[in-house]
């Protein structure tokens, strides 16, 4: 039974990804996914009980039946949506800040200045962009930060002739690499591993090694495709950037 439910969850996730990649509305997609996974959770018996804190005594108690169902539905469709409000604000302001950088010409001037230096040393420039991205996201987090940084660093990669799919892949993987050591990300997955301790030297060692390995693979990925970084590609990328302004 549990195997079947896991398969259904994975299948629904694949359908969700397919829907998003084909210009589907992400909000509707998340809502449908929440409903489908809630049904699967009830079918598997995982949501038929809940842990609540008694408002009078302060004691933590386990509940079942209708109380558990109402508690879990409230958590999924109310509490989580309210908590997501802060993320939405970060996305909106991050996107606004990124757009301001683009409209004011600040992003373009920075990107062009770096690109002029990097036209003769493309791999060095690309490696530096990867390193700078990783350093930023050791502390930065969230979609807003990705947008704000991306409007400056992605054009740098494009202006030195790196094809758009390769540039985007290198940038996004560089964003993900330092998240092993990002405290915000750590606190999120700590919910699944309560005994995890960020101050533990063993975890720091693991996170650092994982980050370095991921960044090495990014640089190797860029190096393997370096023959594609041509003057013709530079012209195509700059035409693309011009049409998108």
Residue pairs with C-beta under 8 A, 6 or more apart in sequence:
1 44
2 44
5 40
5 43
5 44
8 40
9 37
9 40
12 33
12 36
12 37
12 40
13 33
16 29
16 32
16 33
19 29
20 26
20 29
34 76
34 77
38 47
38 72
38 73
38 76
41 47
41 72
42 48
42 69
47 68
47 69
47 72
48 64
48 65
48 68
48 69
49 62
49 63
49 64
49 68
50 62
50 63
50 64
50 67
50 68
50 71
50 72
50 75
51 60
51 61
51 62
51 63
52 60
52 61
52 63
52 67
52 71
53 59
53 60
53 61
54 60
54 61
63 71
87 142
87 143
90 142
90 143
90 144
90 145
91 142
91 143
91 144
91 147
92 144
93 144
94 142
94 143
94 144
94 145
94 146
94 147
94 148
95 143
95 144
95 147
97 144
97 147
97 148
98 107
98 144
98 147
98 148
98 150
98 151
99 151
101 107
101 148
101 151
101 152
102 108
102 151
102 245
107 151
107 152
107 155
108 155
108 245
110 152
111 152
111 153
111 155
111 156
111 159
112 155
112 159
114 125
114 156
114 159
115 125
115 155
115 156
115 159
115 160
117 125
118 124
118 125
118 126
118 156
118 159
118 160
119 159
119 160
119 161
119 234
122 160
122 161
122 162
122 226
122 229
123 222
123 223
123 226
125 156
125 160
126 157
126 160
126 162
126 170
126 219
126 222
127 219
127 222
129 153
129 156
129 157
129 170
129 171
129 174
130 170
130 174
130 215
130 218
130 219
130 222
131 215
132 153
133 149
133 153
133 171
133 174
133 175
134 174
134 177
134 178
134 211
134 215
135 178
136 145
136 149
137 145
137 149
137 174
137 175
137 177
137 178
137 179
137 182
138 178
138 181
138 182
139 182
139 183
140 149
141 179
141 182
141 184
141 185
142 184
146 175
149 175
150 171
153 171
154 167
154 168
154 171
155 241
157 167
157 170
157 171
158 164
158 167
158 237
158 238
158 240
158 241
159 234
159 237
159 238
159 241
160 229
160 234
161 228
161 229
161 230
161 231
161 233
161 234
161 237
162 170
162 222
162 225
162 228
162 229
162 233
162 237
163 225
163 228
163 233
163 237
164 237
164 240
166 221
166 222
166 225
166 228
169 221
170 218
170 221
170 222
173 214
173 217
173 218
173 221
174 215
174 218
176 214
177 210
177 211
177 214
177 215
177 218
178 211
179 185
180 206
180 207
180 208
180 210
180 211
181 204
181 207
181 208
181 211
183 198
186 196
186 198
189 196
190 196
190 198
196 203
197 203
198 204
